[in-house]
Amino acid sequence: MRLTVPCSHSTPLAAGMVELPGGSFLMGCEDFYPEERPVQEVEVGAFAIDRAPVTVSQFADFVEQTGYVTLAELPPDAADYPDADPELLVPGSAVFRPTPGPVPLDNPMRWWAYVPGASWRHPWGPRSDNADRQDHPVTHVAYEDAGAYAAWAGKQLPTEAEWEYAARGGLRASVFAWGDEQRPRGELMANHWQGEFPWLNTGAKGWRGTSPVGLFPPNDFGLYDITGNVWEWTADVFALREGQRQQMERPCCGPGPDSRGEVPEPGNAANSRGAAADRRVVKGGSHLCAPNYCLRYRPAARQPETTDTSTSHIGFRCVIRGDAT
């Protein structure tokens, strides 16, 4: 049985959060992928947001204090996955595995695998651990795991609009969280794939996979790793925007297999499996975003992810709204 996590005691605004006054901004982008269109003027209220993604160390504190068990650590109910391979109906999570060489980019199963025993504690499988990654974003957390942590901390998951407003850092229509140039003055500004996806990655500042939070410069609101490193859960159900009839083009490095190893059909990610309510928006791109495959380490980028999904490239950060700050 899933543990019910109590909310922590009333928490003052954490030192690790940034207070934002709210306001209007231009949400979306016309220049890249159809699911980001149209650009809309959106208003958000005041809120505070975590300065960085929740780290392995922070999530470990939560688990230690509550005894919480993540979705990836629980055996799935076969009734929920009637078409699944019985061998996959064991605790585990989706792990990215680089291919040995160039491959066609039309099937994410070439670089994703459902790995029994993979979890936030064991990011590549049961023989791996996070001993040297305590300051990296926690991964292998499903939507309900992120929500449980937020509730315990006296916070919430951000809406898509709150997240994008924060990611833009006050830059009204810039391509990236830091401006319009990918590498201003030649500087790498975010952890994204360096090389040819999905086989050759020379590493971002020495890191393949996730990197320590704060390794790259913050945006103008002082937020670290707001794009790149890991995708981040938001509270919003994914839907194509008003007046939009196009389906998603090539999803970024997936979208990853759902938590039991199934992958939506390419080009139809938003409607391929389950009800729309079972998919939430993830934002920000990750260390797997590669210019030769996708360009989604941008504030406007968005894609759907099934709520039962946990992967090696999705994490989260939290907010506190309005008077609670």
C-alpha positions as CSV (number, residue, x, y, z in Angstrom):
1,M,0.0,0.0,0.0
2,R,1.3,3.5,-0.9
3,L,2.2,5.5,2.2
4,T,0.2,8.7,2.8
5,V,2.8,11.4,3.3
6,P,1.8,14.1,5.8
7,C,2.6,17.7,5.1
8,S,5.6,19.0,7.1
9,H,5.1,21.7,9.7
10,S,4.3,25.2,8.4
11,T,7.5,26.1,6.6
12,P,8.7,29.7,6.1
13,L,10.0,30.6,2.7
14,A,13.1,28.5,2.2
15,A,16.4,30.0,1.6
16,G,16.6,27.9,-1.6
17,M,13.6,29.7,-3.2
18,V,13.3,32.9,-5.3
19,E,10.2,35.1,-4.8
20,L,8.6,36.4,-8.0
21,P,6.0,39.1,-8.1
22,G,4.0,37.7,-11.0
23,G,2.9,39.6,-14.0
24,S,2.2,39.0,-17.7
25,F,4.5,37.4,-20.3
26,L,4.5,35.9,-23.7
27,M,4.1,32.1,-23.4
28,G,5.1,29.8,-26.3
29,C,7.1,30.2,-29.4
30,E,6.3,30.2,-33.2
31,D,9.7,29.3,-34.5
32,F,10.4,25.7,-33.4
33,Y,7.8,22.9,-32.7
34,P,4.0,23.0,-33.3
35,E,3.0,22.1,-29.8
36,E,4.6,25.4,-28.6
37,R,2.2,27.5,-30.7
38,P,0.5,29.9,-30.7
39,V,2.3,32.6,-28.6
40,Q,-0.1,33.9,-26.0
41,E,-0.1,36.7,-23.4
42,V,-0.5,35.0,-20.0
43,E,-0.8,36.4,-16.5
44,V,0.5,34.7,-13.4
45,G,0.2,35.6,-9.8
46,A,3.0,36.0,-7.2
47,F,4.8,32.9,-6.2
48,A,8.2,31.6,-5.1
49,I,10.0,28.9,-6.9
50,D,12.9,26.6,-6.0
51,R,16.2,28.0,-7.0
52,A,17.2,24.6,-8.5
53,P,15.7,21.2,-9.1
54,V,15.2,19.0,-6.1
55,T,18.4,17.1,-5.6
56,V,19.1,13.5,-4.7
57,S,20.1,14.6,-1.2
58,Q,16.9,16.5,-0.6
59,F,14.8,13.6,-1.9
60,A,16.7,11.3,0.4
61,D,15.8,13.4,3.4
62,F,12.2,13.2,2.4
63,V,12.3,9.4,2.1
64,E,14.2,9.1,5.4
65,Q,11.7,11.2,7.3
66,T,8.5,9.6,5.8
67,G,9.4,6.1,4.6
68,Y,8.0,7.0,1.2
69,V,8.4,4.4,-1.6
70,T,8.5,5.7,-5.2
71,L,6.5,4.2,-8.0
72,A,9.6,2.7,-9.6
73,E,10.3,0.8,-6.4
74,L,6.9,-0.9,-6.4
75,P,5.7,-3.9,-8.5
76,P,3.1,-2.8,-10.9
77,D,-0.4,-4.2,-10.9
78,A,-0.8,-6.5,-13.9
79,A,-4.4,-5.3,-14.3
80,D,-3.2,-1.9,-15.1
81,Y,-1.0,-3.2,-17.9
82,P,-2.9,-6.0,-19.6
83,D,-0.7,-6.0,-22.7
84,A,2.7,-5.7,-20.9
85,D,5.4,-8.3,-21.1
86,P,5.1,-10.2,-17.7
87,E,8.8,-10.0,-17.3
88,L,8.6,-6.2,-17.1
89,L,6.0,-6.3,-14.3
90,V,8.7,-5.8,-11.7
91,P,9.9,-2.7,-10.0
92,G,12.1,-0.6,-12.3
93,S,12.4,2.5,-14.4
94,A,13.4,3.7,-17.9
95,V,17.1,4.3,-18.5
96,F,18.8,5.9,-21.4
97,R,21.5,3.8,-23.0
98,P,23.6,5.4,-25.8
99,T,23.8,3.3,-29.0
100,P,27.1,2.0,-30.2
101,G,27.0,4.1,-33.3
102,P,24.7,6.2,-35.5
103,V,21.1,4.8,-35.8
104,P,17.9,6.0,-37.5
105,L,16.2,8.5,-35.1
106,D,12.6,7.2,-35.7
107,N,12.4,4.7,-32.8
108,P,13.3,5.7,-29.2
109,M,13.4,2.0,-28.2
110,R,16.9,2.0,-29.7
111,W,18.2,4.1,-26.8
112,W,15.7,3.5,-24.0
113,A,15.3,0.4,-21.9
114,Y,13.1,-0.6,-19.0
115,V,15.6,-1.6,-16.4
116,P,14.4,-3.8,-13.4
117,G,15.8,-2.4,-10.2
118,A,16.4,1.1,-11.6
119,S,15.1,3.9,-9.3
120,W,16.1,7.2,-7.7
121,R,18.5,5.2,-5.5
122,H,19.9,3.2,-8.4
123,P,19.8,5.4,-11.5
124,W,21.3,2.9,-14.0
125,G,20.1,-0.3,-12.4
126,P,20.4,-2.3,-9.1
127,R,24.3,-2.3,-9.1
128,S,24.5,1.5,-9.4
129,D,24.1,4.1,-6.7
130,N,24.1,7.9,-6.1
131,A,27.0,8.0,-3.7
132,D,28.8,10.6,-5.8
133,R,25.6,12.4,-7.1
134,Q,24.0,13.8,-4.0
135,D,24.0,17.3,-5.5
136,H,22.5,16.2,-8.8
137,P,18.8,16.5,-9.6
138,V,16.9,13.5,-8.4
139,T,15.6,11.4,-11.3
140,H,13.3,8.3,-11.7
141,V,10.5,10.1,-10.0
142,A,7.0,9.8,-11.4
143,Y,4.4,12.6,-11.2
144,E,2.9,11.3,-8.0
145,D,6.3,11.0,-6.4
146,A,7.1,14.7,-7.2
147,G,3.7,15.7,-5.8
148,A,4.3,13.7,-2.6
149,Y,7.6,15.5,-2.0
150,A,6.0,18.9,-2.7
151,A,3.1,18.2,-0.2
152,W,5.6,17.1,2.5
153,A,7.6,20.3,1.9
154,G,4.5,22.5,2.2
155,K,4.8,23.4,-1.5
156,Q,3.2,22.5,-4.8
157,L,4.3,21.6,-8.3
158,P,4.3,24.6,-10.7
159,T,1.8,25.2,-13.4
160,E,3.2,25.2,-16.9
161,A,2.7,29.0,-17.0
162,E,4.4,29.6,-13.7
163,W,7.3,27.4,-14.8
164,E,7.7,29.2,-18.1
165,Y,7.4,32.6,-16.6
166,A,10.1,31.8,-14.1
167,A,12.3,30.2,-16.8
168,R,12.2,33.3,-19.0
169,G,13.7,35.3,-16.2
170,G,12.0,38.5,-17.4
171,L,13.3,38.2,-21.0
172,R,10.0,38.7,-22.9
173,A,10.6,36.7,-26.1
174,S,14.1,35.3,-26.0
175,V,14.8,31.8,-27.4
176,F,16.8,30.6,-24.5
177,A,16.6,31.2,-20.7
178,W,19.6,33.5,-21.1
179,G,18.9,35.3,-24.4
180,D,18.9,34.5,-28.1
181,E,22.4,33.2,-28.6
182,Q,23.0,29.5,-27.9
183,R,26.6,30.2,-26.6
184,P,27.1,33.8,-25.7
185,R,30.8,34.6,-25.8
186,G,31.3,30.9,-26.5
187,E,30.1,29.8,-23.1
188,L,28.0,26.7,-22.6
189,M,24.9,27.8,-20.7
190,A,23.1,24.5,-19.9
191,N,23.7,20.8,-19.7
192,H,22.6,19.4,-23.0
193,W,24.0,16.7,-25.3
194,Q,27.4,17.5,-26.8
195,G,27.9,15.6,-30.1
196,E,25.8,13.3,-32.2
197,F,22.6,11.9,-30.6
198,P,22.2,9.1,-29.5
199,W,25.7,7.7,-29.7
200,L,28.4,10.3,-29.3
201,N,28.4,12.6,-26.3
202,T,31.6,14.4,-25.3
203,G,30.0,15.7,-22.1
204,A,28.8,19.1,-20.8
205,K,31.6,20.6,-18.6
206,G,32.9,17.1,-18.0
207,W,29.5,15.5,-17.3
208,R,27.6,13.0,-19.3
209,G,24.1,12.5,-18.0
210,T,23.0,14.8,-15.1
211,S,25.3,17.4,-13.7
212,P,25.5,19.0,-10.2
213,V,22.9,21.7,-9.8
214,G,24.4,25.2,-10.1
215,L,27.2,24.2,-12.5
216,F,25.9,26.4,-15.2
217,P,25.0,30.2,-14.9
218,P,21.5,31.1,-13.5
219,N,19.0,33.0,-15.5
220,D,18.1,36.6,-14.7
221,F,15.8,35.5,-11.8
222,G,18.6,33.6,-10.2
223,L,17.3,30.1,-11.1
224,Y,19.8,27.3,-11.8
225,D,19.3,24.5,-14.3
226,I,15.9,25.8,-15.4
227,T,16.6,24.4,-18.9
228,G,18.8,21.4,-19.6
229,N,20.0,18.8,-17.1
230,V,16.5,17.3,-16.4
231,W,13.0,17.8,-17.7
232,E,10.7,19.0,-14.9
233,W,7.2,17.9,-14.0
234,T,4.4,20.6,-14.0
235,A,0.9,20.3,-12.6
236,D,-0.8,20.9,-15.9
237,V,-2.5,18.2,-18.0
238,F,-1.0,18.2,-21.5
239,A,-3.2,19.4,-24.3
240,L,-2.6,20.9,-27.7
241,R,-3.3,24.5,-27.5
242,E,-6.5,26.2,-28.7
243,G,-6.9,26.3,-32.5
244,Q,-4.0,23.8,-32.9
245,R,-4.6,20.7,-35.0
246,Q,-1.0,19.6,-35.6
247,Q,0.4,16.7,-33.7
248,M,3.8,16.8,-32.0
249,E,6.8,16.4,-34.3
250,R,9.7,14.3,-33.1
251,P,9.5,14.2,-29.3
252,C,12.7,14.9,-27.4
253,C,14.6,11.7,-26.8
254,G,11.3,9.9,-26.5
255,P,9.1,10.8,-25.0
256,G,10.7,8.1,-22.9
257,P,9.1,4.8,-22.5
258,D,6.3,4.8,-20.0
259,S,7.3,3.3,-16.7
260,R,6.6,-0.2,-17.9
261,G,8.5,0.0,-21.1
262,E,6.0,1.0,-23.7
263,V,6.7,3.8,-26.2
264,P,4.0,5.9,-27.9
265,E,4.0,5.8,-31.7
266,P,6.4,8.4,-33.1
267,G,4.6,11.6,-34.2
268,N,1.5,10.9,-32.1
269,A,2.8,11.2,-28.6
270,A,0.0,13.4,-27.2
271,N,-2.7,10.8,-28.0
272,S,-1.1,7.4,-28.2
273,R,-2.0,5.8,-24.9
274,G,-4.5,6.4,-22.2
275,A,-6.7,9.4,-21.5
276,A,-5.4,12.9,-21.8
277,A,-5.7,13.3,-18.1
278,D,-3.0,10.7,-17.7
279,R,-0.4,13.0,-19.2
280,R,1.2,16.0,-17.7
281,V,3.4,18.7,-19.2
282,V,7.1,18.5,-18.6
283,K,9.3,21.5,-19.3
284,G,12.9,22.5,-19.8
285,G,14.6,19.8,-21.8
286,S,17.4,17.7,-20.4
287,H,21.0,16.5,-20.8
288,L,19.7,14.3,-23.7
289,C,18.5,17.3,-25.8
290,A,20.8,17.5,-28.9
291,P,20.7,20.1,-31.7
292,N,20.9,17.3,-34.3
293,Y,17.8,15.7,-32.9
294,C,15.8,18.3,-31.0
295,L,16.2,21.8,-29.5
296,R,14.1,21.7,-26.4
297,Y,16.3,23.2,-23.7
298,R,14.3,26.4,-24.1
299,P,11.6,28.0,-21.9
300,A,8.8,27.5,-24.5
301,A,9.6,23.8,-25.0
302,R,6.9,21.4,-23.8
303,Q,6.0,17.8,-24.2
304,P,3.6,15.2,-22.6
305,E,4.6,12.6,-20.2
306,T,2.5,9.8,-18.7
307,T,2.0,10.2,-15.0
308,D,3.2,6.6,-14.3
309,T,6.5,7.3,-16.1
310,S,9.8,7.6,-14.3
311,T,13.0,8.0,-16.3
312,S,16.7,8.9,-16.0
313,H,16.1,12.4,-17.4
314,I,13.0,13.7,-15.5
315,G,13.1,15.6,-12.2
316,F,11.2,18.5,-10.7
317,R,11.2,21.7,-8.6
318,C,8.4,23.2,-6.4
319,V,6.6,26.5,-5.8
320,I,4.8,28.3,-3.0
321,R,2.0,30.5,-4.2
322,G,0.7,33.9,-3.2
323,D,0.3,34.7,0.5
324,A,2.1,31.5,1.5
325,T,5.4,33.2,0.5
